[in-house]
Amino acid sequence: MSSPSTSLDPAIAARLKRNPDGLVPAIAQQYDTGEVLMLGWMDAEALHRTLTTGRCTYWSRSRREYWAKGDTSGHVQHVRSVALDCDGDTLLVRVDQVGPACHTGTRTCFDEDVLLEG
């Protein structure tokens, strides 16, 4: 993964607990309903871009490049808030999702295979 210089706040960058690939999972959640939309991956640069542009930017593990959600589909995620969990190993990005969040065209990536419902 290319690692461009970032101006992410050093205190935040220091708290991020990355996996061996330098990534942190980022859960996208619809800000007004609480609906969990998708999971993407961010490094410090993707988080910096997300915080400064107001649009979710992820690291594509398959394409090995940054992508701002909606650049090709138009299904943009407008950032409302970003929180780092207590362990520093997961981000929660509350967004206003335009259109489907899933690449399959569904609203959420978590509506196909429900393993348990109670």
C-alpha positions in Angstrom: 0.0 0.0 0.0 1.3 3.4 -0.9 1.6 5.6 2.2 1.3 9.3 1.2 2.1 11.8 3.8 -0.8 12.7 6.0 -1.6 15.6 8.3 -3.9 13.5 10.5 -3.7 14.8 14.1 -0.7 12.9 15.6 -2.7 12.1 18.8 -5.4 10.5 16.7 -2.9 8.6 14.5 -1.2 7.3 17.6 -4.4 5.9 19.0 -5.2 3.9 15.9 -4.6 0.2 16.3 -4.0 -1.1 12.8 -4.0 -4.6 11.5 -0.8 -6.0 9.9 -1.7 -4.2 6.7 -1.9 -0.8 8.4 -5.7 -0.7 8.3 -8.6 -0.1 10.7 -12.2 -1.3 10.1 -14.6 1.6 9.5 -18.3 0.9 10.1 -20.6 3.2 8.1 -23.9 3.8 9.9 -26.9 5.9 8.7 -26.8 8.9 11.1 -30.6 9.3 11.6 -31.8 5.7 11.7 -28.8 3.8 13.2 -28.9 1.4 10.3 -25.5 -0.3 9.7 -24.7 0.2 6.1 -21.3 -1.3 5.4 -17.8 -2.0 6.6 -14.8 -0.5 4.8 -11.1 -0.1 5.6 -9.2 3.0 6.4 -5.6 3.9 7.1 -4.4 7.2 8.5 -4.6 8.9 5.0 -8.1 7.6 4.3 -9.2 8.8 7.7 -7.6 12.2 7.1 -9.4 12.5 3.7 -12.7 11.5 5.4 -12.3 14.1 8.1 -11.2 16.9 5.8 -13.5 16.4 2.8 -16.7 15.4 4.5 -17.0 12.3 2.3 -16.0 8.7 3.3 -12.8 7.7 1.8 -11.7 4.1 2.1 -8.6 1.9 1.1 -9.6 -0.7 -1.4 -7.8 -3.9 -0.5 -8.5 -5.4 -3.9 -7.6 -2.4 -6.1 -4.9 -1.2 -3.7 -6.0 2.4 -3.9 -8.1 5.0 -2.1 -11.7 5.5 -3.1 -14.2 8.0 -2.1 -17.6 6.2 -1.7 -19.8 7.3 -4.6 -17.1 8.5 -7.1 -18.3 6.0 -9.7 -21.8 5.0 -8.5 -23.0 8.4 -7.3 -24.0 6.7 -4.0 -22.1 9.2 -1.8 -21.6 9.0 2.0 -21.8 12.5 3.5 -20.0 12.3 6.9 -21.9 13.5 9.9 -19.6 12.3 12.6 -16.6 10.0 13.2 -15.7 8.2 16.4 -12.9 6.0 17.4 -13.9 3.1 19.7 -12.5 2.7 23.2 -9.7 0.3 22.1 -8.7 2.4 19.1 -9.2 -0.4 16.7 -12.5 0.4 15.0 -14.0 3.6 13.5 -17.7 4.4 13.5 -18.6 6.8 10.7 -22.1 8.2 10.9 -23.2 9.2 7.4 -26.0 10.5 5.3 -26.1 7.8 2.6 -27.3 8.7 -0.9 -28.7 5.7 -2.6 -27.6 2.1 -1.9 -24.5 1.5 0.2 -23.7 -2.0 -1.0 -22.0 -2.6 -4.3 -24.7 -5.2 -5.1 -27.3 -2.3 -5.2 -28.9 -3.0 -1.9 -29.3 -0.3 0.8 -27.0 -2.2 3.3 -24.4 -4.9 3.0 -26.1 -6.7 5.9 -29.5 -7.7 4.6 -28.9 -10.9 2.6 -27.7 -13.6 5.0 -29.3 -13.1 8.4 -27.7 -15.8 10.6 -29.9 -15.3 13.6 -32.9 -13.1 14.3 -34.6 -12.8 17.6 
